[in-house]
Amino acid sequence: MIPVTARRYAEALAEIVLAPNSPVRPEDALSQLRGFVGFFGQTPPLHGVLMNPAVPTARKRAVIRRLGEDIGIATPVRNFLFLLVDHRRIGLLPAMADALEAAIDEHHGVARADISSARPLDAPRASAIEAQLARISGRQIRARYHVEESLLGGVLARVGSTVYDGSVRGALEELRRGLRAGSAGH
């Protein structure tokens, strides 16, 4: 679940990069933001400087500016990072990148699906599931896969707030409810 604050900041950036006159394509902005998230998470000195309230904001901005020049971050993304530092929200950056991706997907009519299965799915099975979800939802699907051994078998898919339960566990639960309903009538 993406925190509300992260979603609000990401939606503001999405509005800028999705505008017709944006100097950066939305996909490039997302890639740049994800790249910065990678540096931020894998570079303890960078993380330490940007998260430390004792480091002056001007110093943090200088670090972002320099790193942005080195890795090619577009002005709107750089300004977004400045805003996060100014408002002490840089710690929410990974969640903001996820929220930006969700906002861009929404704008392009792409539905996000979380698909759980008892074992990893092979490519043909995953493609078939995505195609079926696309047919049901009427939208292109961006899927994330998870292994959940408690499912026993089958697949559980969540698209937005809708859950499609094709799992063995779900079928057994449905059977149990049916048997209880049948025995209550006798």
C-alpha positions, 0 to 999 in steps of 0.5 A: 500500500502506497502512503497517501503523502507519497501518492500526492507528491507522485501525482503532482509529478505525474501531472507535470510529466504527462502535460503535452508540453512536458520537457520529459516523457513520463516513462523517462521521468519514471526511469530517472526517478527509479535510477535515483531511488537505486542510488539512494538505496544502494549508496549509504553516504548519499542516503545518510546525507539526504536523510540527515536533518543536520545537513543543510538543505542547500548542501542536499540540493547541491548533491542532488544537482551534481548526481542529476548531472552525472546520471542525466536527470531531467529538470522536472525530476530534479526539481521534484527531488529538490521539493522532497528534500525541502519538505523532508519527504525524501524517505518516501522516495521509493513509494513515490516512484511506485505511485508515479508508475501507477499514475502513469499506468492509469493515464495510459489505461493500464490496469495493474494486477497482482497475481499470486500462485502456489509456484512460479508461473511459466511464461505461457501460463503468465501470458494466458492469465494476463490476456484473460485479465485484459479481456475481463477488465477491458484494459491492458495489464501490467502484472506483478507475480508473487508466490504464495504457497498457501494457495495449494494450486491455481491463481489469485489475481487482484486488479484494482479492488477486484479479486479473481479467485481461481485458486484451489484454496478458493474453490475448497472454501466455495465448496465448504460454503455450499455444503454448509448452506446445503446442510442448513436446509435439511 
